[in-house]
Structures are given as C-alpha cells and as structure tokens.
Amino acid sequence: MKYRINIFLALVMLTNFAKAQTHRFIYDVIYKKDSTSEVTTKENYILDINKSETLFYTWDFYLADSLINNNIPFPKDMKLNTSNIIVHKIGNNQFEEYDLIENTVLNLKTENSQNWKLTDEKRQIKNLTLQKATTTWGGRHWIAWFATSFPFPEGPHKFHGLPGLIIELSDDKNNYRFELAKSEKIANPEENQFIEMSKQMSIPVDWKKYKAMKLNYYESPFNFIKNGIGNSKVEDFFLNDGTVVNSKNQREINNQLRNVIKKYNNPIELDKAINYP
C-alpha cells in the first residue's frame, strides 16, 4: 500500500488520455488523527475520474473489491468502518458522502465549492509545471499546487474548480497533506462492487440526522460493533486489534472506544467537527 512510483511516467501518454474511460490517481495522504499531537498517519486514497462523476475512496475499498471478486474472505485485521466514500457529479458542486459506521452506511448530500485565489507562483517538478492556488474552506486555510497538463478541474476529497488536477494540497497547520503518487488510465473499468454495495445499503440523512447518528455511535460503540456481528448470542468477540470483548470488560472497552473517537476528532472539514461530550 505504499507508493514511491514516479508520478510523471504517465505524462508520455497524455495524448491518449482523451480515449481512456477512467483516469485513476492515487494519493499519499499524510494527516494527524489528533490535532494536538505531532504523530501522523499515512494512507493511500484513490481518485477515479470518468465522464460523469468522480469517486474518492481509501485504498482498502479497492482491496475489498478485489477480495469480493476472487471470493477471498476479508482478513480479520481489515478495518473498513468509519471510512468515507465521496462521489462528485462533474460539472456542479453536488457531492454524496457515504460514511461507514460499522455495519451502517450514511448517505449525506452536500454542496461544496472553493473560492480559489490563483497566484503567479509556479514550480517545476521534472517536466511538470505546477501552479499555486490558495483558499479558505472547511475551517482551514489550504495551499494547492495544480497542473494544467492533467486537464481535470478535480482533486482529492471535495476539492475542485481549478484549471487542472490538484497534484499537492496541504493546510497551513500541517494537519493534512495530499501528494499524488501515481496515475494510470483504465480503458475498460469495472464497477467497484464494494462501493456499489455500500451505496445500495446507505441511509439518506441530512446534517442534523447525520450528527445525531454519529453521537449515537459515540454513546455506545460497543453496541454498534456487537450488532454488526449479526448474532446476538455471541458472548465474546474480537476488535480489529485482537482485543477480546465480553461481559466482564464491556464497560472498560466501551470507554476506551469513546476516548479514541473523542481524541481522534480532526476531520478535513474542521468546521464540521462534532463536539463529543
């Protein structure tokens, strides 16, 4: 899941980009789960761009789809809960955010746009020219470097509207940093079954309902996890880190999970951070 592949290898194929059905861009995302700590986490995210929409999702969803297609069971340590899938309809500001909370999928529709300020500052990375742009959005100040060589006004998460693909993006407090690691074209793309399944399972919510569901999860993450097992008779079960949960340590584990949720509350859109009691 770590990529150190030259992102410019695909540039020699730019003349063929128009013929491709899906353009895939893989980003390294380095971020702080806890804004008060200097510890960072690194994950890979995928941005798929086709004619009608973009998909932004974690690499684990790609892996999950591969497992489904090959009838391979999920590894016990594979964690897909509390992760998001973001769908953007090209040509407008409409987004659908699918938030996975254990066995529940919430579908939140929003409108998002950034008021970008383009600068004359440019820098060269090998044979790719990047131009700087800035914006204030989601409660943070952002710096983006985009390339018109990739003719897509898109970027990671909900960032879009620049005259080229966003190659690098970071906030001024170094809480989040996105770096393009790899690009490829997919001539005959197939639907990601895991993502399509998540969409079909989703429950439409507005912001008020979304916030209430997140707070409900925070009140008793233990119950969400146990209900997700699908067998109420199960007395003992395992967390993703291998911890055994049973009636003897239920309260302790529940408090630990609540503390983690409260501590790692540093979303990209800081103005939508939920105030957990």
CORQUI-V739159 format. One record per backbone hydrogen bond with DSSP energy under -0.5 kcal/mol. NH is the residue of the N-H (numbers start at 1). CO is the residue of the C=O. E is the energy in kcal/mol with one decimal. If there is no record, write none. Layout:
NH/CO/E, NH/CO/E
//
This chain:
9/6/-1.2, 11/8/-1.2, 12/9/-0.8, 13/10/-1.9, 14/11/-1.7, 16/13/-2.0, 17/14/-1.4, 19/16/-1.3, 20/16/-0.8, 20/17/-1.1, 21/186/-0.6, 22/186/-1.4, 23/49/-2.7, 24/22/-0.5, 24/184/-3.1, 25/47/-2.5, 26/182/-2.9, 27/25/-0.5, 27/45/-3.0, 28/179/-3.2, 29/27/-0.6, 29/43/-3.2, 30/28/-0.6, 30/177/-2.7, 31/29/-0.5, 31/41/-2.5, 32/175/-2.0, 33/31/-0.6, 35/33/-0.6, 37/34/-1.8, 41/31/-3.2, 43/29/-2.3, 45/27/-2.3, 46/57/-3.4, 47/25/-3.0, 48/46/-0.5, 48/55/-2.7, 49/23/-2.6, 49/47/-0.5, 50/53/-2.3, 54/88/-2.3, 55/48/-2.4, 56/86/-2.3, 57/46/-2.1, 58/84/-0.5, 59/44/-2.7, 61/58/-1.7, 62/58/-0.8, 62/59/-0.5, 63/59/-2.1, 64/60/-2.7, 65/61/-2.0, 66/62/-1.9, 67/63/-2.1, 68/64/-2.2, 69/65/-2.5, 70/66/-1.3, 71/68/-1.4, 72/67/-2.9, 78/75/-1.8, 79/77/-0.5, 80/78/-0.6, 82/100/-2.5, 83/80/-0.5, 83/100/-0.6, 85/98/-2.0, 86/56/-2.5, 87/96/-2.9, 88/54/-2.1, 89/94/-1.6, 90/52/-1.8, 90/88/-0.6, 92/89/-1.5, 95/110/-3.0, 96/87/-2.5, 97/108/-2.7, 98/85/-3.3, 98/96/-0.6, 99/97/-0.7, 99/106/-2.4, 100/83/-2.7, 100/98/-0.6, 101/99/-0.7, 101/104/-3.2, 102/100/-0.6, 104/101/-2.2, 106/99/-2.6, 106/104/-0.5, 107/203/-2.6, 108/97/-2.7, 108/106/-0.6, 109/107/-0.6, 109/205/-0.6, 110/95/-2.3, 112/93/-2.4, 116/114/-1.2, 117/134/-2.7, 118/116/-0.6, 119/132/-2.3, 123/130/-2.1, 125/123/-0.5, 125/128/-2.7, 126/124/-0.6, 128/125/-2.0, 130/123/-3.0, 130/128/-0.5, 131/146/-2.5, 132/121/-2.4, 133/144/-2.5, 134/117/-2.0, 135/142/-1.8, 137/135/-0.5, 137/140/-2.4, 140/137/-1.4, 142/135/-3.4, 142/140/-0.5, 143/170/-3.1, 144/133/-3.3, 145/168/-2.7, 146/131/-2.4, 147/165/-2.2, 150/147/-1.3, 151/149/-0.8, 152/150/-2.9, 154/152/-1.5, 155/159/-0.6, 159/156/-2.1, 161/153/-2.4, 164/162/-1.2, 165/147/-1.1, 165/150/-1.9, 166/154/-1.9, 167/145/-2.8, 167/165/-0.6, 168/145/-1.8, 169/178/-2.1, 170/143/-2.0, 171/176/-1.5, 172/141/-2.1, 174/171/-1.6, 177/30/-1.7, 178/169/-3.3, 179/28/-2.4, 180/167/-2.3, 181/26/-3.3, 182/26/-1.5, 184/24/-2.4, 186/22/-2.9, 187/185/-0.6, 189/186/-0.6, 193/191/-0.9, 196/192/-2.6, 197/193/-2.6, 198/194/-2.1, 199/195/-2.2, 200/196/-2.2, 201/197/-1.8, 202/198/-0.8, 202/199/-0.8, 203/105/-2.6, 204/202/-0.5, 205/107/-2.5, 210/206/-3.0, 211/207/-2.7, 212/208/-1.9, 213/209/-2.4, 214/210/-2.2, 215/211/-2.3, 216/212/-2.2, 217/213/-2.3, 218/214/-2.1, 219/215/-1.9, 220/216/-1.2, 221/218/-0.5, 223/220/-0.5, 224/220/-1.4, 225/221/-2.4, 226/222/-2.5, 227/223/-2.7, 228/224/-1.7, 229/225/-0.8, 229/226/-1.0, 230/226/-0.6, 230/227/-0.7, 231/226/-0.5, 234/231/-1.6, 237/245/-1.7, 239/243/-2.3, 242/239/-2.0, 245/237/-3.2, 249/246/-0.6, 250/246/-0.8, 253/249/-2.9, 254/250/-2.4, 255/251/-2.1, 256/252/-2.1, 257/253/-2.5, 258/254/-2.1, 259/255/-2.3, 260/256/-1.9, 261/257/-2.2, 262/258/-2.3, 263/259/-2.4, 264/260/-2.9, 265/263/-1.3, 266/264/-0.5, 270/138/-1.3, 270/268/-1.4, 271/138/-1.3, 272/269/-2.1, 273/270/-1.7, 276/274/-1.3
//
